[in-house]
Amino acid sequence: MGSKDKALTLLLTLLLLAVTPSVISCPPSDRAALLSFKSALSETFHGIFNSWSGPNCCSNWRGVSCDPTNSRVADITLRGESEDPIYERTHRSGHMSGQISPAICRLDRLTTFILADWKNISGPIPPCITSLPFLRILDLVGNRLSGPLPSGIGNLKHLTVLNVADNQLSGVIPASIVNLPELKHLDLTNNRISGRIPSSFGRLQLLSRALLARNLISGGIPPSIATIYRLSDLDLSMNRISGTIPVEIGKMAVLASLYLDGNLISGEIPPSLLTCRGLSILNLSRNAIEGRIPDVFGVGSYFMELDLAYNKLRGPIPKSLTSAAYIGHLDLSHNHLCGRIPVGSPFDHLEASSFISNDCLCGAPLPKC
């Protein structure tokens, strides 16, 4: 082979090496952290952790993904729900027990940590989890986690999703939670969280969903919530929230659903709440709201659900309701309303259960006046 051929062969070899991707292998420290995390958990029915073997945790370790640029563990996604193919084949959900080991905090390039719907994972959320500087998604829904949310949760400056619903968490909402500038989805539903909603909650300017239902939250609704321009779903139902509904809530630009039912809210219904253009689900039932229902409905009123039942409302049913573009489910029962039920839509398709247990309502679908 001539010198030119050797040079060409060498050049081709170098080019081939340049375009051939190198084998990604996680560092031993990440592998050790994962194995420590695994050792605190038990899942025997499906053998999820059987794949966690071999020297390279970036290759075929179920639920583990690595950053191709540095071979560091970036994502842990372990769901116990049936949408995972391994559960669809057996028609069963997963059951994992144990606790979340603080070893998870040694994975300092982690961006996603999902350990969801395993039902029997207990113990606390390790406080050191707030030291993970790149964490964007923290999803621990559907377990039996207890103890408080880590007080330093506000250190996770890149967090976009915080979902700890359906656990047994207690304590208060950490004051530092308002320091999460990129948070878009917050779900604390169905825990034992108590105390007040932080007064500066409105600092979460990118928040689109705030779901805090079925807890022990008390105090008033912070008016600052109304400054969250992107907020479309606000659920504070089944808590111990008191005070009045801030008038500002009715001026929110994209609010689509508002659940305040099952609280201790008093005062009157702000008229702005019933004229809020995008609001299509409004549930104020089971409170201590009084006064009259504002007569402010019009052609722009569109409610898939309007539930004002079990309050202390008085006076007549507003006639302007008949001019609404659409009223789907309407419940005015168990109040102190009085007078003739208006004729026409939406009243012509509602049942008597929407009006029962008032002082003196009459007319279809109730008995004639």
Secondary structure by P-SEA (a helix, b strand, c coil): ccaaaaaaaaaaaaaaaaaccccccccaaaaaaaaaaaaaccccccccccccccccccccccccccccccccccbbbbbcccccaaaaaacbbbbbbccccccccccccccbbbbcccccccccccccccccccccbbbbccccccccccccccccccccbbbbccccccccccccccccccccbbbbccccccccccccccccccccbbbbccccccccccccccccccccbbbbccccccccccccccccccccbbbbccccccccccccccccccccbbbbccccccccccccccccbbbcbbbbccccccccccccccccccccccccccccccccccccccccccccccccccccccccccccc
